[in-house]
Amino acid sequence: MGNSTYDSGQINETTAKGRKNKIRLLTGDTFSKDFLLDDNEIAVFLADAANNVFRGAVLCARAIAAQFSRKADISLGKARIQASKRAEAYWKLAYELETQDLPTIKAGGFSESERDVIAQDEDVIQPHFKTGDMDFPGAASGENVNNSRLNEDDC
């Protein structure tokens, strides 16, 4: 393996070195005597992820999982090396990292005062439908507009 470094004193998302270090931290690839990925490989995954650290870490975790997936489990007496377990752990890590990067969706949940401010703001795109748009006389009682019951011809 080529150039591989880790500096726990420089973990950030503002510099290339800081992003690389953060990916190493997120993937657990911080043991300098046994790095799982080269710095250049991490740089490629970061570029593929448009420098998004979590997306880059997902790609790195998948690459590490793939490395372990191609190795066999070995038993020598009582000693065991289970590459399949390590691969499984990295696949799970990739999934966990991926879910941390998902956008948060807010559906409804506005307070009445927030709703009123939004309704008054001319710069906000207003919804096409609002509560009450479909109300008509007699709706609450289950009757139609002319207060007669629905029959089979109305359905």
SEVEX-977395 format. One record per residue (C-alpha): residue number from 1; x, y, z. Coordinates in nm, 3 decimals. Layout:
+-----+---------+---------+---------+
! seq !       X !       Y !       Z !
+-----+---------+---------+---------+
! NUM !       X !       Y !       Z !
...
+-----+---------+---------+---------+
end
This chain:
+-----+---------+---------+---------+
! seq !       X !       Y !       Z !
+-----+---------+---------+---------+
!   1 !   0.000 !   0.000 !   0.000 !
!   2 !   0.124 !   0.349 !  -0.077 !
!   3 !   0.084 !   0.673 !   0.111 !
!   4 !  -0.134 !   0.624 !   0.420 !
!   5 !  -0.164 !   0.862 !   0.713 !
!   6 !  -0.401 !   0.952 !   0.995 !
!   7 !  -0.388 !   1.263 !   1.214 !
!   8 !  -0.647 !   1.269 !   1.493 !
!   9 !  -0.555 !   1.632 !   1.558 !
!  10 !  -0.688 !   1.738 !   1.220 !
!  11 !  -1.040 !   1.604 !   1.169 !
!  12 !  -1.270 !   1.843 !   0.984 !
!  13 !  -1.473 !   1.888 !   0.668 !
!  14 !  -1.301 !   2.204 !   0.546 !
!  15 !  -0.967 !   2.066 !   0.422 !
!  16 !  -0.877 !   1.763 !   0.211 !
!  17 !  -0.659 !   1.623 !   0.491 !
!  18 !  -0.933 !   1.685 !   0.749 !
!  19 !  -1.197 !   1.513 !   0.533 !
!  20 !  -0.965 !   1.215 !   0.479 !
!  21 !  -0.901 !   1.190 !   0.854 !
!  22 !  -1.274 !   1.210 !   0.928 !
!  23 !  -1.343 !   0.928 !   0.683 !
!  24 !  -1.074 !   0.718 !   0.850 !
!  25 !  -1.236 !   0.789 !   1.188 !
!  26 !  -1.589 !   0.708 !   1.062 !
!  27 !  -1.475 !   0.381 !   0.905 !
!  28 !  -1.244 !   0.280 !   1.191 !
!  29 !  -0.945 !   0.280 !   0.956 !
!  30 !  -0.716 !   0.461 !   1.200 !
!  31 !  -0.459 !   0.193 !   1.290 !
!  32 !  -0.141 !   0.318 !   1.121 !
!  33 !   0.028 !  -0.024 !   1.116 !
!  34 !  -0.263 !  -0.180 !   0.924 !
!  35 !  -0.455 !   0.075 !   0.717 !
!  36 !  -0.734 !  -0.082 !   0.514 !
!  37 !  -0.736 !   0.191 !   0.248 !
!  38 !  -0.462 !   0.404 !   0.096 !
!  39 !  -0.493 !   0.785 !   0.117 !
!  40 !  -0.524 !   0.795 !  -0.263 !
!  41 !  -0.815 !   0.550 !  -0.254 !
!  42 !  -0.993 !   0.765 !   0.004 !
!  43 !  -0.929 !   1.072 !  -0.213 !
!  44 !  -1.092 !   0.898 !  -0.512 !
!  45 !  -1.399 !   0.804 !  -0.306 !
!  46 !  -1.421 !   1.160 !  -0.170 !
!  47 !  -1.408 !   1.297 !  -0.525 !
!  48 !  -1.680 !   1.051 !  -0.632 !
!  49 !  -1.888 !   1.178 !  -0.338 !
!  50 !  -1.830 !   1.545 !  -0.429 !
!  51 !  -1.632 !   1.587 !  -0.103 !
!  52 !  -1.931 !   1.483 !   0.110 !
!  53 !  -1.762 !   1.307 !   0.402 !
!  54 !  -2.052 !   1.075 !   0.488 !
!  55 !  -2.105 !   0.967 !   0.126 !
!  56 !  -1.730 !   0.919 !   0.089 !
!  57 !  -1.723 !   0.711 !   0.409 !
!  58 !  -2.006 !   0.494 !   0.271 !
!  59 !  -1.802 !   0.425 !  -0.044 !
!  60 !  -1.492 !   0.350 !   0.166 !
!  61 !  -1.683 !   0.116 !   0.400 !
!  62 !  -1.821 !  -0.069 !   0.096 !
!  63 !  -1.471 !  -0.101 !  -0.050 !
!  64 !  -1.338 !  -0.237 !   0.280 !
!  65 !  -1.631 !  -0.481 !   0.299 !
!  66 !  -1.550 !  -0.595 !  -0.055 !
!  67 !  -1.187 !  -0.658 !   0.049 !
!  68 !  -1.297 !  -0.881 !   0.335 !
!  69 !  -1.566 !  -1.049 !   0.123 !
!  70 !  -1.305 !  -1.197 !  -0.106 !
!  71 !  -1.106 !  -1.347 !   0.180 !
!  72 !  -1.180 !  -1.689 !   0.325 !
!  73 !  -1.252 !  -1.767 !   0.688 !
!  74 !  -0.955 !  -1.955 !   0.834 !
!  75 !  -0.929 !  -2.189 !   1.134 !
!  76 !  -0.593 !  -2.306 !   1.268 !
!  77 !  -0.652 !  -2.511 !   1.580 !
!  78 !  -0.839 !  -2.287 !   1.822 !
!  79 !  -0.747 !  -1.968 !   1.637 !
!  80 !  -0.996 !  -1.832 !   1.383 !
!  81 !  -0.991 !  -1.546 !   1.139 !
!  82 !  -1.342 !  -1.472 !   1.021 !
!  83 !  -1.316 !  -1.237 !   0.726 !
!  84 !  -1.686 !  -1.293 !   0.654 !
!  85 !  -1.777 !  -1.137 !   0.992 !
!  86 !  -1.555 !  -0.838 !   0.920 !
!  87 !  -1.714 !  -0.798 !   0.576 !
!  88 !  -2.061 !  -0.815 !   0.730 !
!  89 !  -1.963 !  -0.553 !   0.988 !
!  90 !  -1.843 !  -0.315 !   0.715 !
!  91 !  -2.158 !  -0.368 !   0.504 !
!  92 !  -2.361 !  -0.275 !   0.812 !
!  93 !  -2.137 !   0.024 !   0.877 !
!  94 !  -2.187 !   0.143 !   0.518 !
!  95 !  -2.564 !   0.123 !   0.566 !
!  96 !  -2.547 !   0.313 !   0.898 !
!  97 !  -2.330 !   0.586 !   0.746 !
!  98 !  -2.565 !   0.613 !   0.450 !
!  99 !  -2.866 !   0.668 !   0.674 !
! 100 !  -2.683 !   0.945 !   0.862 !
! 101 !  -2.653 !   1.142 !   0.538 !
! 102 !  -3.023 !   1.127 !   0.447 !
! 103 !  -3.206 !   1.460 !   0.436 !
! 104 !  -3.457 !   1.530 !   0.708 !
! 105 !  -3.810 !   1.565 !   0.578 !
! 106 !  -4.064 !   1.776 !   0.762 !
! 107 !  -4.421 !   1.696 !   0.669 !
! 108 !  -4.666 !   1.926 !   0.838 !
! 109 !  -4.606 !   1.980 !   1.203 !
! 110 !  -4.615 !   2.359 !   1.181 !
! 111 !  -4.754 !   2.548 !   1.475 !
! 112 !  -5.058 !   2.765 !   1.409 !
! 113 !  -4.846 !   3.080 !   1.433 !
! 114 !  -4.592 !   2.938 !   1.181 !
! 115 !  -4.878 !   2.844 !   0.947 !
! 116 !  -5.025 !   3.195 !   0.973 !
! 117 !  -4.688 !   3.359 !   0.900 !
! 118 !  -4.638 !   3.134 !   0.596 !
! 119 !  -4.990 !   3.210 !   0.470 !
! 120 !  -4.917 !   3.586 !   0.488 !
! 121 !  -4.577 !   3.566 !   0.317 !
! 122 !  -4.620 !   3.649 !  -0.053 !
! 123 !  -4.274 !   3.507 !  -0.133 !
! 124 !  -4.368 !   3.157 !  -0.012 !
! 125 !  -4.528 !   2.928 !  -0.270 !
! 126 !  -4.872 !   2.861 !  -0.127 !
! 127 !  -5.026 !   2.513 !  -0.130 !
! 128 !  -5.292 !   2.436 !  -0.391 !
! 129 !  -5.523 !   2.286 !  -0.128 !
! 130 !  -5.603 !   2.399 !   0.224 !
! 131 !  -5.811 !   2.253 !   0.500 !
! 132 !  -6.173 !   2.344 !   0.433 !
! 133 !  -6.144 !   2.375 !   0.053 !
! 134 !  -6.377 !   2.078 !   0.005 !
! 135 !  -6.628 !   2.168 !   0.274 !
! 136 !  -6.990 !   2.211 !   0.173 !
! 137 !  -7.317 !   2.246 !   0.365 !
! 138 !  -7.421 !   1.922 !   0.529 !
! 139 !  -7.078 !   1.757 !   0.491 !
! 140 !  -7.039 !   1.704 !   0.863 !
! 141 !  -7.375 !   1.523 !   0.882 !
! 142 !  -7.293 !   1.289 !   0.591 !
! 143 !  -7.554 !   1.445 !   0.366 !
! 144 !  -7.498 !   1.601 !   0.026 !
! 145 !  -7.562 !   1.967 !  -0.067 !
! 146 !  -7.940 !   1.934 !  -0.118 !
! 147 !  -7.978 !   1.745 !   0.214 !
! 148 !  -8.097 !   1.424 !   0.049 !
! 149 !  -7.939 !   1.085 !   0.110 !
! 150 !  -7.716 !   0.936 !  -0.158 !
! 151 !  -7.874 !   0.657 !  -0.358 !
! 152 !  -7.721 !   0.394 !  -0.586 !
! 153 !  -7.749 !   0.626 !  -0.891 !
! 154 !  -7.516 !   0.880 !  -0.719 !
! 155 !  -7.230 !   0.629 !  -0.683 !
+-----+---------+---------+---------+
end
